[in-house]
């Protein structure tokens, strides 16, 4: 018969994999469900401004702000990035946040860039882009950086 003392080391175990397909089939918050099912689609042709889209699927984790997940550090064409009016965070196919870069900086490795900026609060811009489902990504496209009209 096992006793509580036999399980002392088990409390330190962790599961590195959160589960295959957990995003598609796992538990979601009410806000996440609303974002997924209420999001209106947006295509590249619908975007008239100069936009840099950064997919943050791999950088956004619990405890990391969307701003920090978006702003650093990316391999990108700095001239095109500086030309962008707005930087949009895309997470799981939905535009989650919109920023304006005030200044770009070269990362330590000299191959990547990051920006310092501010979140857009203009209701016109927010209503155009925020919480929209992005359907402009081509199948098989793996680069997290996309330039539209830049």
Buried (B, 14 or more C-beta within 10 A) or exposed (E): EEEEEEEEEEEEEEEEEEEEEEEEEEEBEEEBEEBBEEBEEBEBEBBEBBBBBBBBEEBBEEEEEBBEBBBBBBEBEEEEBBEBBBBBBBBBBBBBBBBBBEEBEEEEEEEBBBBEBEEBEEEEBBEBBBBBBBEBBEEEEEEBBBBBEB
